[in-house]
């Protein structure tokens, strides 16, 4: 009877194994700071993870931790992936401040207006000019959003004078300096805290592209938008180098083929698609939308020229001795990619 019971148990285990799903040999954790309704989650990271799993033939499983989860803090994305708390992370270069001074050159005003040109410029700069900022990381993609807007609660901004004294949320040191030179008072703040602080009147406005107007429901607490296209903000998508190195070559190849040039080249179309619902949300609410006139844009450019020089001076003082070379090369790449 004991032998029969053992045989029966073995048979049942075989049936369960045949009918169940075998666990992946390697399980990866991927974190980011945005809500799961954002296009970066729905169109980029979620499909990327599932495609990676399919390529691995069951060898890899990817669990995603978006904003609002225990691993979704925007200020901790870099340190989490460096420490191996997560294997992959998508983060914002400007939070916390000062960790990517070379990469921050892309944030300088009036350098680029399109996510495509900005993202491709970052990727072109990476090997020769930016790589040292990513020690311990395998960089899968660098990218940036479309030329950003100035969104406000109670005041329509259409000129430099309209910026005077406004408390504007800022995502990075370069944007902070830009706002100061335009007369505003920059307020450092993670994206997820903007809604509450606008609602309470702690800040008067924020800088964002169009997409957070929908994904963070900001149309509910904003009434005015200036399509300034004066700046961009950049992001990283990276993997812990040790996590990558421990994978078999075939699984590394799956990661390689789904990142790099092929991935960076998709952000232009993605950002265009992500921005459209934000613009629609503002229009549906009846919000006022203004653009900088050519004359006013010229005034902003002139006012911000000394700011750009001052920012590059700061980078040189911080040890980025070739800051101006990086900036000049970024200008060259932007011109090339925008011409294409």
C-alpha positions in Angstrom: 0.0 0.0 0.0 2.9 2.4 0.8 4.5 1.7 -2.6 1.1 2.3 -4.3 0.7 5.6 -2.5 4.1 6.7 -3.5 3.5 5.8 -7.2 0.1 7.6 -7.1 1.8 10.7 -5.6 4.5 10.6 -8.3 1.9 10.3 -11.0 -0.1 13.2 -9.7 3.0 15.3 -9.5 3.8 14.5 -13.1 0.3 15.5 -14.2 0.6 18.8 -12.3 4.0 19.5 -13.8 2.7 18.8 -17.3 -0.3 21.0 -16.9 1.3 23.8 -14.9 3.6 26.6 -16.0 7.3 26.1 -15.3 8.9 28.9 -13.3 11.4 31.0 -15.2 15.1 30.4 -14.4 15.8 34.1 -14.1 13.4 36.6 -12.6 14.0 40.3 -13.1 12.5 43.3 -11.2 11.8 46.5 -13.2 10.8 49.7 -11.5 9.7 53.1 -12.6 8.0 56.2 -11.1 5.1 56.8 -13.4 1.4 55.7 -12.9 0.5 52.5 -14.7 -1.8 54.5 -17.0 1.1 56.4 -18.5 2.3 55.5 -22.0 5.7 54.7 -20.7 4.2 51.9 -18.8 1.5 50.8 -21.2 3.3 51.3 -24.5 6.9 50.9 -23.6 7.8 49.0 -20.4 5.0 46.5 -20.3 5.3 45.4 -23.9 9.1 45.5 -23.6 9.0 43.1 -20.6 6.6 40.7 -22.3 8.6 40.7 -25.5 11.7 39.9 -23.5 10.0 37.0 -21.9 8.8 35.7 -25.2 12.3 36.0 -26.7 13.7 34.0 -23.7 11.4 31.0 -24.3 10.4 31.0 -20.6 14.0 31.6 -19.3 13.2 35.1 -18.1 10.3 36.6 -16.1 9.9 40.4 -15.5 7.9 41.9 -12.7 7.1 45.6 -13.0 6.8 48.0 -10.1 5.3 51.3 -11.2 4.9 54.6 -9.4 2.8 54.2 -6.2 4.4 50.8 -5.4 7.1 50.2 -2.8 9.8 50.5 -5.5 8.2 53.3 -7.5 9.9 56.3 -5.8 11.2 58.7 -8.5 14.2 59.7 -6.3 15.4 56.1 -5.8 15.4 54.6 -9.3 19.2 55.0 -9.8 20.2 53.9 -6.3 17.8 50.9 -6.4 19.2 49.5 -9.7 22.8 50.2 -8.7 22.3 48.3 -5.4 20.6 45.4 -7.1 17.3 46.0 -5.3 15.8 46.0 -8.8 17.5 44.7 -11.9 16.1 47.3 -14.3 14.9 50.9 -13.8 13.4 53.7 -15.7 14.1 57.1 -14.1 14.3 60.9 -14.4 17.9 62.2 -14.7 17.1 65.4 -12.7 15.8 63.7 -9.5 17.8 63.6 -7.3 19.8 66.5 -8.6 23.5 66.5 -9.5 23.9 62.8 -10.4 24.1 63.2 -14.2 25.7 66.6 -14.9 27.0 65.6 -18.3 23.6 64.3 -19.5 21.9 67.4 -18.1 23.2 69.4 -21.1 20.2 68.2 -23.1 17.9 70.1 -20.7 19.3 73.5 -21.7 16.7 75.8 -23.2 16.1 76.0 -26.9 18.4 73.2 -27.7 15.8 70.9 -29.1 12.0 70.8 -29.5 11.3 67.1 -30.5 11.6 63.9 -28.5 13.0 62.2 -31.5 15.9 64.6 -32.0 16.6 64.9 -28.3 16.5 61.1 -27.7 18.7 60.3 -30.7 21.1 63.1 -29.6 21.5 61.6 -26.1 22.2 58.2 -27.6 24.7 59.6 -30.0 26.5 61.4 -27.2 26.5 58.5 -24.8 29.6 56.5 -25.9 32.1 59.3 -26.0 30.7 61.9 -23.7 28.2 60.5 -21.1 29.2 56.9 -20.4 31.2 57.7 -17.2 28.0 58.8 -15.4 26.6 55.3 -15.7 29.3 53.2 -14.1 27.9 49.9 -12.8 24.9 50.1 -15.2 24.1 48.7 -18.6 22.4 51.5 -20.4 19.5 50.2 -22.5 18.2 53.6 -23.6 18.4 57.4 -23.0 15.5 59.5 -24.1 13.7 62.9 -23.7 10.3 64.3 -24.1 8.9 66.8 -26.7 9.5 70.5 -26.2 7.8 71.3 -22.9 5.1 73.7 -21.9 4.5 76.0 -18.9 1.2 75.1 -17.3 -0.5 77.5 -14.8 -3.4 77.6 -12.5 -4.6 81.2 -12.3 -2.4 83.2 -14.7 -2.0 82.9 -18.5 1.7 83.1 -19.4 2.4 84.6 -22.8 5.4 86.8 -22.2 8.4 87.0 -19.9 6.7 89.6 -17.8 3.9 87.1 -17.0 6.4 84.8 -15.4 7.4 87.2 -12.7 7.0 85.8 -9.2 5.2 82.6 -10.3 6.1 79.5 -8.2 6.7 76.9 -10.9 7.5 73.2 -10.3 10.9 72.3 -11.8 12.3 68.9 -12.6 16.1 69.6 -13.0 18.8 72.2 -12.2 18.9 73.5 -15.8 15.2 74.1 -15.9 15.4 75.8 -12.4 18.0 78.2 -13.7 15.9 78.8 -16.8 12.9 79.7 -14.7 14.9 82.0 -12.5 16.2 83.9 -15.5 12.6 84.3 -16.7 11.6 85.7 -13.4 9.8 82.7 -11.9 10.5 81.0 -8.6 11.4 77.3 -9.2 10.0 74.7 -6.8 11.7 71.3 -6.8 9.0 68.6 -6.7 8.5 65.0 -7.9 5.8 64.7 -10.6 3.4 62.7 -8.4 3.1 65.6 -6.0 2.2 68.3 -8.5 -1.6 67.7 -8.5 -1.9 68.1 -4.8 0.3 71.2 -4.6 -1.5 72.9 -7.5 -4.8 72.1 -5.8 -3.7 73.6 -2.5 -2.1 76.7 -4.2 1.4 75.8 -3.0 2.6 76.3 -6.5 1.2 78.4 -9.4 2.2 76.1 -12.2 4.5 73.5 -13.5 6.7 72.6 -16.5 5.7 69.4 -18.3 5.0 68.3 -21.8 1.4 67.6 -22.7 1.2 64.0 -21.6 1.0 64.5 -17.7 -2.1 66.7 -18.2 -4.0 63.5 -18.7 -1.8 60.8 -17.0 -1.6 62.8 -13.8 -5.1 64.3 -14.2 -3.6 67.9 -14.2 -6.4 69.3 -16.4 -8.5 69.2 -13.3 -6.3 71.8 -11.5 -4.9 73.8 -14.4 -6.6 76.4 -16.6 -3.8 77.9 -18.7 -1.0 76.5 -20.9 1.9 78.1 -22.8 3.2 76.0 -25.6 6.7 77.4 -25.1 8.7 74.5 -26.5 11.7 76.0 -24.6 13.2 73.0 -22.9 13.2 69.2 -22.6 13.8 66.7 -19.7 15.6 63.4 -20.1 15.2 59.9 -18.7 17.3 56.7 -18.4 16.4 53.1 -18.9 19.2 51.0 -17.3 20.0 47.5 -16.0 22.3 46.5 -13.2 25.5 45.4 -14.9 25.9 42.4 -12.5 22.3 41.3 -13.2 23.1 41.4 -16.9 26.4 39.6 -16.6 24.9 36.6 -14.7 22.6 35.9 -17.6 23.5 33.3 -20.3 24.5 34.7 -23.6 21.2 33.8 -25.3 19.3 35.8 -22.7 21.7 38.7 -22.9 21.1 38.7 -26.7 17.3 39.1 -26.0 18.0 42.2 -24.0 20.4 43.6 -26.5 18.1 43.2 -29.5 15.3 45.0 -27.7 17.3 48.0 -26.5 19.8 50.5 -27.9 19.3 52.0 -31.3 16.1 50.1 -32.1 14.5 51.3 -28.8 15.7 54.9 -28.8 14.4 55.4 -32.3 10.8 54.8 -31.1 10.5 57.6 -28.6 9.7 60.3 -31.0 6.5 58.6 -32.2 5.7 57.4 -28.7 5.9 60.9 -27.2 3.7 62.3 -30.0 1.1 59.7 -29.2 1.4 60.3 -25.4 1.1 64.1 -25.7 -2.1 64.0 -27.8 -4.5 62.9 -25.0 -3.0 65.6 -22.7 -3.7 68.3 -25.2 -7.2 66.8 -25.8 -7.9 66.9 -22.0 -7.0 70.6 -21.8 -9.1 71.3 -24.9 -12.1 69.3 -23.6 -12.0 71.4 -20.4 -11.9 74.6 -22.3 -8.5 75.7 -21.0 -6.7 78.6 -22.6 -3.7 77.6 -24.7 -1.2 80.2 -25.9 2.0 80.0 -27.9 5.1 82.2 -27.9 5.1 84.7 -30.7 8.3 84.8 -32.8 9.2 88.1 -31.3 8.7 86.9 -27.7 10.6 83.7 -28.5 13.5 85.9 -29.6 13.3 87.8 -26.3 13.4 84.5 -24.3 16.4 83.3 -26.3 18.3 86.5 -25.7 17.4 86.5 -22.0 18.5 82.9 -21.6 21.8 83.1 -23.5 23.7 84.2 -20.3 22.0 81.5 -18.3 23.3 78.8 -20.7 26.8 80.2 -20.3 26.4 80.3 -16.5 25.2 76.7 -16.4 28.1 75.5 -18.5 30.4 77.4 -16.1 28.9 75.5 -13.2 29.4 72.2 -14.9 33.0 73.0 -15.5 33.4 74.0 -11.8 31.8 70.6 -10.9 34.5 68.7 -12.9 32.9 68.4 -16.3 35.9 70.1 -18.0 34.5 69.5 -21.5 31.0 70.8 -20.8 31.1 73.3 -23.7 32.4 70.6 -26.1 29.4 68.3 -25.0 27.0 71.2 -25.6 28.5 72.0 -29.0 28.3 68.4 -30.0 24.7 68.2 -28.8 23.8 71.2 -31.0 25.4 69.4 -34.0 23.5 66.2 -33.4 20.2 68.0 -32.9 20.7 69.9 -36.2 21.5 66.7 -37.9 18.5 64.7 -36.5 16.0 67.5 -36.9 17.1 67.9 -40.6 16.4 64.2 -41.2 
